[in-house]
Each structure stands twice: as structure tokens, then as C-alpha cells.
Amino acid sequence: MKIIIRTFNLQLKHPFTISRASRTVQPSLIVELQSEGFSGFGEATSNPYYGITIDLMKHNLEKMIPFIESVTNETPEEFWKKAFQLLKNDRFTLCALDVAYHDLYAQKRGKKLYELWGYSINNNPMTDYTIGIDSIEKMVSKMKEWSWPIYKIKLGTKEDIAIVTELRKHTDAIFRIDANCGWTVSETINNAITLKKLGVEFLEQPLKADNWEGHATVFTHSVLPIIADESCIIEEDVAKCYNHFHGVNVKLVKCGGLTPARRMIAQAKQLGMKIMVGCMTESTVGISAIAHLLPELDYVDMDGGLLLAEDIATGITITDGIIKYSELNGTGVTLI
């Protein structure tokens, strides 16, 4: 097996702002694994919040070339276990490798990835479309640009209720709120009362990730369900989130790929928690991998490719929130 490493600066359609940062470009690393005439693709994006840079991921991958070239016919689970021993401190890079290997493995067996897992794709959840923080006028404009059945609205400002109140005047769509750790306990409990009346479905990560006492209080008193994001990174976090959140948002790049994500999903189901999978502004390479988990999910946020000025790949397509799979096997991805 051989590896090709590519890097891209993904230009965004609009500046993307959350409670703690803003950007116009999303650096991304694409891994291609080649074997027996097949190519599998995986992706991980850089992220300052988690200390992940493109240079770091490239450096870690280059050190792994001897291991990658030694791989033969391991299952994805066996491959992940071996790769994890070399990448324990860099799950973003591990994700790119794991997704690429899943893609390659399924292609070799002549199956789409969801077929390899034995999933039925009936009644898949629709994806939301994210509206980043901006002036109220610009947020309304962004929403009108994409007429969508579900919007994820980034908050964490002094005008949060005013923003949602104004957006509600322009659509009957479902709203989901992501405060990205930007609220206090009292703000969350009080905001939830008003936001529920405004048609909000749930709140995502209102408090700082390590505020477990606050999470427990909000879990008990919020009139809206609370979904963990920054508080749920790796497999061990799912159990910690139980009785602190109503559900978890599993992100492939944070947990280390599809292999641990599927284990996290199974664990959350066992605990009776709602399950969401989110994205980190990946291109269609990473988004297409998420699509194969849809039969296991309650909610999905896989709009990364839609937020880009120009995509770098083809794969799944999304129309009015509905996901259509590629005709190709594996994750269905081809670089443009």
C-alpha cells in the first residue's frame, strides 16, 4: 500500500464565525491510500482550538510511511488499532488514515461502505445548514441564500435572542442552536425558555467543555435538550456525558475516524442518548464518509462542502437537506 499526501486551502463562501473564532479559509489535508489499482481517500482539517496544524499532520504521516507500506489485508479495525499506537496524540491525522482505509477496503470488496456495514439507508436524517455569527442583517441574508429545512445557528453574542427572533420571521425551518461554549448556566436555562417558543429543537454545547457541574445543572433544568460537542471528543467521553447531556455530537476528526465513531455511537445508543455526527468544515471527501453513518443517527450536521466557495471532490450530493449517495463504491469519492 502506498500513500499520497495533499494539502488544500479551502476558501469559504462567507467568513465563518463562532463564539471564539472567525475564518475565511479552512486548511485541509487529504490522504490517498493506493493498493491493487484502487484509491481510498480521507480528510482532516486543521483546528487551532485543538492545536492541529497541516504541518503537524504532514510530519506525523511522513513518519508512518514504513508502517503504511507494510499493510496488506488488515480489517479497518485492525488497521486502526495499529495506526493508533503510532498516532495516539494526533487523532485528526488518524481520522484521515482511517477514513481512507475504510474507503479502500470497501472498494476492494465491491461495496459501498454502508453496504459493507450492513446498513439500510431508508429514512436517513436530513442535514442542517449552518449560519455563522454575523450582523443580524447578514445572518438573515445567508439564510435566504440557502432555503433549507433545518438551520444550525451559531450564537454566543450579546444579541442571541434578537438574532433568533429575527431569523424566525423569515422561515418556518427547524432551528438548532450552537453556542460553542459561549454561555453561562443561567443564560442557557433562561435562553432555552425563549428559544423553545421560537421553534428551536436543541442546544449544542452551551457551556465550556470542562464545566461538568454546570452541565449537570443545565441537563436538569433546561426545557430544551442539550447536545455535547466540545465535551465529547473521544470514546471515554461518552460515559462522562451521560446524565450531563441528552445526546452527543461525534466528530470523526476529533475521535480518530470512523472506527472509534461507530463505537461511540453504539455506546451512546446503549445509554439511551441521542446521536449526532458533525463536521469540521471538511470538503466532500470527509462529508461523504459521514454519510455512510446516517442510518445510525438521530441528527447530522454535514454541510462542510456546502460552505465552500469551491469543492475539491465529488461524492455524496445534498439537495434541500437530503443526502444522495455516489454510484461509486467505498465512500464514493473522487478528487476533482
Legacy VTK file of the C-alpha trace (Angstrom):
# vtk DataFile Version 3.0
C-alpha trace
ASCII
DATASET POLYDATA
POINTS 336 float
0.000 0.000 0.000
1.238 3.483 -0.845
0.234 6.924 0.423
-0.133 10.295 -1.286
-0.496 13.397 0.902
-2.148 16.538 -0.468
-2.934 19.834 1.223
-5.531 22.442 0.294
-6.690 25.848 1.483
-10.452 25.574 1.220
-11.905 29.019 0.541
-15.225 29.616 2.311
-18.219 31.300 0.657
-18.613 33.621 3.635
-16.497 34.410 6.700
-17.354 31.688 9.217
-17.615 32.992 12.758
-18.375 31.173 16.002
-18.226 32.408 19.597
-14.432 32.046 19.839
-13.010 32.479 16.316
-13.550 33.538 12.710
-12.027 32.362 9.419
-12.346 32.737 5.655
-10.111 29.792 4.693
-10.055 26.234 6.033
-6.720 24.395 5.584
-7.274 20.712 4.864
-5.161 17.585 4.441
-6.215 14.788 2.080
-4.793 11.277 2.357
-4.908 8.893 -0.597
-4.106 5.225 0.014
-3.365 3.176 -3.106
-3.475 -0.608 -3.378
-4.283 -3.108 -6.136
-5.418 -0.379 -8.522
-7.809 1.194 -6.000
-7.542 4.571 -4.239
-9.123 5.383 -0.889
-9.482 8.983 0.308
-9.643 10.505 3.777
-9.530 14.026 5.164
-8.709 16.017 8.266
-8.887 19.793 8.652
-6.603 21.933 10.789
-8.008 23.351 14.015
-6.329 25.928 16.309
-8.672 25.099 19.226
-7.222 21.569 19.326
-3.674 22.582 18.353
-3.784 20.796 14.998
-1.910 22.241 12.009
-1.357 20.960 8.478
2.401 20.832 9.055
1.929 18.692 12.169
-0.309 16.223 10.336
2.080 16.005 7.356
5.013 15.409 9.679
3.185 12.642 11.548
2.099 10.964 8.313
5.590 11.033 6.837
6.894 9.199 9.907
4.273 6.497 9.292
5.192 5.687 5.695
7.072 2.447 6.593
4.033 1.220 8.545
1.613 2.171 5.761
3.703 0.405 3.119
3.719 -2.755 5.251
-0.082 -3.020 5.421
-1.683 -5.880 3.473
-5.246 -7.084 4.094
-5.994 -5.989 7.654
-9.593 -5.192 8.526
-10.274 -1.486 9.174
-10.470 -2.269 12.900
-7.070 -3.991 12.838
-5.583 -1.164 10.785
-6.925 1.473 13.195
-5.558 -0.371 16.226
-2.061 -0.469 14.747
-2.194 3.117 13.472
-3.454 4.338 16.857
-0.280 3.083 18.535
1.673 5.491 16.308
-0.788 8.399 16.428
-2.132 8.460 19.985
-1.543 12.220 20.210
-2.948 13.125 16.802
-6.424 11.782 16.187
-7.024 14.207 13.317
-4.339 12.508 11.222
-5.576 9.137 12.446
-9.038 10.055 11.137
-7.741 10.862 7.652
-5.955 7.498 7.526
-8.880 5.545 8.950
-11.406 7.027 6.510
-9.077 6.457 3.544
-8.546 2.852 4.599
-12.291 2.245 5.002
-12.857 3.663 1.525
-10.131 1.461 0.047
-11.251 -1.665 1.937
-14.880 -1.358 0.793
-13.870 -0.680 -2.818
-11.735 -3.818 -2.878
-14.812 -5.785 -1.863
-17.028 -4.152 -4.474
-19.325 -2.489 -1.927
-20.385 0.926 -0.776
-19.277 1.459 2.810
-22.799 1.378 4.264
-23.346 -1.937 2.425
-20.172 -3.349 3.949
-21.599 -2.492 7.381
-24.997 -3.991 6.526
-26.905 -0.721 6.963
-30.251 0.096 5.357
-30.374 3.667 4.051
-34.119 4.206 4.376
-35.307 7.153 6.495
-31.908 8.793 6.879
-31.890 12.101 8.779
-31.508 15.329 6.791
-28.538 17.586 7.316
-28.808 21.090 8.670
-27.119 24.130 7.121
-25.017 26.361 9.376
-25.419 30.120 9.739
-22.271 31.593 11.297
-22.275 34.602 13.614
-22.540 37.924 11.810
-24.681 41.047 11.921
-28.379 40.179 12.109
-28.889 41.531 8.587
-26.114 39.349 7.153
-27.337 36.265 9.026
-30.788 36.772 7.535
-29.185 37.193 4.108
-27.169 33.957 4.489
-30.311 32.093 5.473
-32.245 33.410 2.492
-29.369 32.418 0.205
-29.987 28.774 1.165
-33.638 27.874 1.618
-33.209 24.882 3.913
-35.469 22.731 6.123
-33.086 22.807 9.117
-30.659 25.532 10.155
-27.879 25.324 12.702
-27.383 28.831 14.085
-24.109 29.805 15.734
-24.585 32.001 18.804
-22.585 33.344 21.726
-23.174 37.097 21.362
-24.990 39.783 23.332
-27.795 39.697 20.736
-28.535 35.976 20.677
-32.266 36.138 21.344
-32.680 39.074 18.955
-30.869 37.091 16.243
-33.126 34.051 16.517
-36.248 36.201 16.830
-35.412 37.972 13.575
-34.410 34.785 11.731
-37.680 33.171 12.748
-39.612 35.918 10.920
-38.171 34.678 7.601
-38.596 30.891 7.770
-40.580 28.039 9.297
-37.500 25.788 9.262
-36.286 23.851 12.299
-33.616 25.749 14.254
-30.723 24.188 16.127
-28.532 26.418 18.292
-24.777 26.002 18.803
-23.269 28.379 21.356
-19.773 26.800 21.155
-19.149 27.138 24.929
-20.267 30.785 24.860
-22.974 30.830 27.567
-23.231 30.607 31.352
-25.527 28.223 33.218
-28.164 30.885 33.887
-28.028 32.177 30.302
-28.553 28.657 28.998
-31.527 27.890 31.231
-33.185 31.263 30.575
-32.413 31.335 26.841
-33.825 27.829 26.421
-37.275 29.004 27.561
-37.443 31.708 24.895
-35.739 29.643 22.199
-38.147 26.751 22.622
-41.001 29.162 21.824
-39.069 30.196 18.708
-39.006 26.659 17.343
-35.543 25.575 18.434
-35.024 21.811 18.502
-31.989 21.580 20.795
-28.966 23.452 22.152
-25.434 22.306 21.356
-22.587 22.810 23.847
-23.735 25.996 25.590
-21.127 25.806 28.394
-17.350 25.453 28.469
-16.281 21.862 27.874
-14.973 21.131 31.380
-17.847 22.725 33.345
-19.313 19.372 34.419
-21.152 20.786 37.423
-22.768 23.353 35.128
-23.619 20.683 32.557
-25.417 18.668 35.233
-27.444 21.726 36.306
-28.405 22.608 32.731
-29.258 18.975 31.975
-31.715 19.004 34.890
-33.313 22.408 34.317
-33.212 23.184 30.579
-36.541 22.942 28.733
-34.585 22.050 25.585
-32.355 19.001 25.025
-28.607 19.644 25.288
-26.124 18.008 22.899
-22.422 17.684 23.795
-19.752 18.691 21.290
-16.551 20.063 22.829
-17.274 17.909 25.904
-17.395 14.736 23.798
-14.178 14.177 21.860
-13.068 10.566 22.359
-14.730 7.283 23.317
-14.217 7.719 27.057
-16.193 10.979 26.961
-19.499 9.334 26.051
-19.951 7.838 29.524
-18.922 11.157 31.114
-21.658 12.914 29.144
-24.359 10.571 30.435
-26.717 12.465 32.802
-24.968 15.690 31.770
-26.246 15.870 28.187
-29.208 14.430 26.329
-27.075 13.491 23.355
-23.595 13.610 21.876
-22.163 15.087 18.683
-19.496 12.675 17.424
-16.940 14.203 15.050
-14.727 11.896 13.023
-11.676 14.148 13.008
-11.748 14.613 16.779
-12.261 10.986 17.800
-9.905 9.431 15.234
-12.110 8.307 12.370
-14.991 6.009 11.521
-13.733 3.118 13.655
-13.989 4.881 17.046
-17.017 6.894 15.890
-19.017 3.699 15.377
-18.038 2.513 18.848
-19.099 5.866 20.329
-22.429 5.674 18.511
-23.040 2.158 19.863
-22.159 3.253 23.396
-24.426 6.314 23.258
-27.300 4.170 21.966
-26.812 1.755 24.846
-27.097 4.689 27.260
-30.284 5.921 25.585
-28.688 9.155 24.366
-29.433 10.959 21.104
-26.703 10.740 18.469
-25.465 13.389 16.107
-22.447 13.407 13.825
-20.994 16.767 12.914
-18.329 18.084 10.587
-15.324 20.396 10.860
-15.747 22.218 7.516
-14.396 19.281 5.556
-14.734 19.059 1.797
-16.884 16.390 0.155
-14.089 13.894 0.947
-14.795 13.988 4.684
-18.506 14.686 4.310
-19.021 11.596 2.132
-17.575 9.419 4.887
-20.064 10.858 7.393
-22.935 9.982 5.036
-22.376 6.260 5.489
-23.157 6.590 9.218
-26.568 8.184 8.584
-28.674 5.065 9.327
-27.302 5.126 12.890
-28.013 8.796 13.615
-30.779 10.987 15.017
-29.261 14.227 13.709
-26.489 15.151 11.306
-24.523 18.312 10.547
-22.670 17.575 7.292
-22.769 20.881 5.453
-18.997 21.395 5.193
-18.902 21.110 1.418
-21.855 23.484 1.077
-19.946 26.179 2.957
-17.046 26.152 0.476
-16.629 28.577 -2.413
-15.246 25.660 -4.430
-15.119 21.970 -3.529
-12.161 19.697 -4.289
-14.038 16.423 -4.712
-17.206 14.727 -5.842
-19.056 12.145 -3.789
-22.364 12.490 -1.983
-24.674 15.293 -3.050
-27.099 17.247 -0.861
-30.355 18.817 -2.047
-32.720 20.526 0.395
-31.077 18.676 3.259
-31.482 15.230 1.644
-28.316 13.210 1.015
-27.820 11.186 -2.154
-25.013 8.639 -2.354
-22.486 8.370 -5.148
-22.750 5.457 -7.586
-19.140 4.568 -6.750
-18.155 2.001 -4.130
-16.386 2.804 -0.881
-17.280 6.277 0.336
-17.879 7.258 -3.309
-15.244 9.991 -3.509
-13.216 11.235 -6.466
-10.882 14.249 -6.329
-11.672 16.930 -8.901
LINES 1 337
336 0 1 2 3 4 5 6 7 8 9 10 11 12 13 14 15 16 17 18 19 20 21 22 23 24 25 26 27 28 29 30 31 32 33 34 35 36 37 38 39 40 41 42 43 44 45 46 47 48 49 50 51 52 53 54 55 56 57 58 59 60 61 62 63 64 65 66 67 68 69 70 71 72 73 74 75 76 77 78 79 80 81 82 83 84 85 86 87 88 89 90 91 92 93 94 95 96 97 98 99 100 101 102 103 104 105 106 107 108 109 110 111 112 113 114 115 116 117 118 119 120 121 122 123 124 125 126 127 128 129 130 131 132 133 134 135 136 137 138 139 140 141 142 143 144 145 146 147 148 149 150 151 152 153 154 155 156 157 158 159 160 161 162 163 164 165 166 167 168 169 170 171 172 173 174 175 176 177 178 179 180 181 182 183 184 185 186 187 188 189 190 191 192 193 194 195 196 197 198 199 200 201 202 203 204 205 206 207 208 209 210 211 212 213 214 215 216 217 218 219 220 221 222 223 224 225 226 227 228 229 230 231 232 233 234 235 236 237 238 239 240 241 242 243 244 245 246 247 248 249 250 251 252 253 254 255 256 257 258 259 260 261 262 263 264 265 266 267 268 269 270 271 272 273 274 275 276 277 278 279 280 281 282 283 284 285 286 287 288 289 290 291 292 293 294 295 296 297 298 299 300 301 302 303 304 305 306 307 308 309 310 311 312 313 314 315 316 317 318 319 320 321 322 323 324 325 326 327 328 329 330 331 332 333 334 335
